[in-house]
Amino acid sequence: MLDGVEDIHDFHLWAISTGKSTLSCHIKSDTPFETLIKIDELCRKKYNLHHNTIQIEGFNDIKHAFKCANDIHDWYVK
């Protein structure tokens, strides 16, 4: 896992056409903007994934933090 990434969930990867894949996911990070830059670069350069949707969730003490509204993954987080 990358530095700064606390959790990855709601991860979806699919082929949009032959040879072109994309992903969407939620990532929890204590350094949201730096993490988004690292993940975008990793997706493009290492995995050839473009046009991705990545929602960065911060921690409660971070200004402008997002929180996942989908609670289906909360059953295993205790």
C-alpha positions as CSV (number, residue, x, y, z in Angstrom):
1,M,0.0,0.0,0.0
2,L,1.1,3.6,-0.6
3,D,2.3,5.8,2.2
4,G,-0.6,7.9,3.5
5,V,-3.2,5.3,2.5
6,E,-5.2,4.1,5.5
7,D,-7.9,2.1,3.7
8,I,-9.2,1.3,0.2
9,H,-12.9,0.3,-0.3
10,D,-15.7,0.4,-2.9
11,F,-13.0,-0.6,-5.4
12,H,-14.3,-1.4,-8.9
13,L,-12.2,-2.2,-11.9
14,W,-13.6,-2.9,-15.4
15,A,-12.8,-2.9,-19.1
16,I,-14.5,-0.1,-21.0
17,S,-13.3,-1.5,-24.3
18,T,-10.6,-3.9,-25.5
19,G,-7.3,-2.8,-24.0
20,K,-8.9,0.1,-22.0
21,S,-9.7,-0.4,-18.3
22,T,-10.7,2.1,-15.6
23,L,-11.4,2.1,-11.9
24,S,-13.4,3.8,-9.2
25,C,-12.6,3.6,-5.5
26,H,-12.7,5.3,-2.2
27,I,-9.4,5.9,-0.3
28,K,-9.0,7.0,3.2
29,S,-5.9,9.1,3.8
30,D,-4.5,11.5,6.3
31,T,-2.8,13.4,3.4
32,P,-5.6,13.5,0.9
33,F,-4.2,15.7,-1.8
34,E,-0.7,14.2,-1.9
35,T,-2.3,10.7,-1.9
36,L,-4.5,11.5,-4.9
37,I,-1.5,12.7,-6.9
38,K,0.5,9.5,-6.0
39,I,-2.4,7.2,-6.8
40,D,-3.2,8.9,-10.1
41,E,0.4,8.6,-11.2
42,L,0.6,4.9,-10.1
43,C,-2.6,4.1,-12.0
44,R,-1.4,5.8,-15.2
45,K,2.2,4.8,-15.3
46,K,2.2,1.3,-13.8
47,Y,-1.3,0.0,-14.7
48,N,-2.2,2.1,-17.8
49,L,-5.5,3.1,-16.2
50,H,-6.9,6.4,-17.3
51,H,-10.2,8.3,-16.6
52,N,-10.4,6.9,-13.1
53,T,-12.7,8.1,-10.3
54,I,-11.0,8.2,-6.9
55,Q,-12.8,9.7,-3.9
56,I,-10.3,10.6,-1.2
57,E,-11.7,10.5,2.3
58,G,-9.9,12.3,5.1
59,F,-10.0,11.9,8.8
60,N,-12.4,13.9,11.0
61,D,-9.8,16.5,12.0
62,I,-8.9,17.4,8.4
63,K,-10.7,20.4,6.9
64,H,-13.0,19.5,4.0
65,A,-12.8,15.7,4.8
66,F,-15.2,13.5,2.9
67,K,-16.9,10.5,4.5
68,C,-18.2,7.5,2.5
69,A,-22.0,7.5,2.5
70,N,-22.1,3.8,1.5
71,D,-22.1,1.8,4.7
72,I,-22.0,-1.7,3.2
73,H,-18.3,-2.0,4.1
74,D,-18.8,-0.9,7.7
75,W,-19.8,-4.5,8.8
76,Y,-16.2,-5.6,9.0
77,V,-14.7,-2.4,10.4
78,K,-14.9,-2.7,14.2
